[in-house]
Amino acid sequence: MPESCTHLDQIKFKHSNKKGCEDCLKIGDSWVHLRLCLICGHVACCDSSKNKHATKHFHATHHPLVRSLEPGEAWLWCYVDEVMPGELGS
């Protein structure tokens, strides 16, 4: 059963054609996994990446929801409620 999140009504983006962390690409760095901000569509790297741009994006914008952009993954994370409120279907 998905955990409770009060921000699912804010989702504006579900997919992205971007193939890299926008912030790492600007500085010529690498990343481990990609996350998509479901509020503005920004693609950033995960917390396993040294730059942790997805979390930095949350702190800068307060956009609460990201999803994994890894192949075969559709899980969501809410930074505010600190829960995985399920998966995002196609």
C-alpha positions in Angstrom: 0.0 0.0 0.0 1.4 3.4 -0.9 2.4 5.8 1.9 0.5 9.0 2.4 1.6 12.1 0.4 -0.3 15.3 0.3 1.4 16.7 -2.9 0.3 14.3 -5.6 -2.1 16.9 -7.0 0.8 19.1 -7.9 2.3 16.7 -10.6 2.7 18.5 -13.9 5.4 16.4 -15.5 5.5 12.6 -15.7 8.2 11.9 -18.4 11.3 13.5 -19.8 13.4 12.9 -22.9 16.5 14.4 -21.2 19.3 11.9 -20.9 21.4 13.5 -18.2 21.6 15.6 -15.1 21.1 19.1 -16.3 23.3 20.5 -13.5 26.2 18.0 -13.9 26.2 18.6 -17.7 26.7 22.3 -17.1 29.8 21.7 -15.0 31.1 18.7 -16.9 30.6 16.2 -14.1 29.0 12.7 -14.0 26.1 11.2 -12.1 24.9 7.8 -10.9 21.1 7.8 -11.4 18.6 10.4 -12.6 15.5 11.9 -11.0 12.7 14.0 -12.6 11.1 16.8 -10.7 7.4 16.2 -11.2 6.6 19.9 -10.7 8.9 21.6 -13.2 10.4 18.8 -15.3 14.0 19.5 -14.1 16.3 16.4 -14.4 18.9 16.0 -11.7 21.2 13.4 -10.2 20.3 11.2 -7.2 21.8 11.2 -3.7 24.2 8.4 -4.7 25.8 10.9 -7.1 28.4 13.1 -5.5 26.6 16.3 -6.4 23.1 15.3 -5.2 21.5 17.8 -7.6 17.9 16.4 -7.2 18.0 17.1 -3.4 19.6 20.5 -4.0 16.9 21.3 -6.5 14.3 20.5 -3.8 16.0 22.8 -1.3 16.2 25.6 -3.8 12.6 25.3 -5.2 10.6 23.4 -2.5 9.2 21.2 -5.3 8.2 18.2 -3.3 8.0 15.3 -5.8 10.6 13.4 -7.9 10.4 10.1 -9.8 13.2 7.8 -10.9 14.2 8.1 -14.5 16.0 4.8 -14.4 14.8 2.2 -17.0 12.1 0.0 -15.5 11.6 2.2 -12.4 8.5 4.4 -11.8 8.7 5.0 -8.1 8.1 8.5 -6.6 9.7 10.2 -3.6 8.2 13.1 -1.7 10.8 15.2 0.0 8.3 17.0 2.2 6.4 14.0 3.6 9.5 11.7 3.3 7.6 8.9 1.8 7.4 6.8 -1.4 3.8 7.3 -2.4 3.8 4.6 -5.0 4.6 4.4 -8.7 3.7 6.6 -11.6 2.0 4.8 -14.5 2.5 5.6 -18.1 
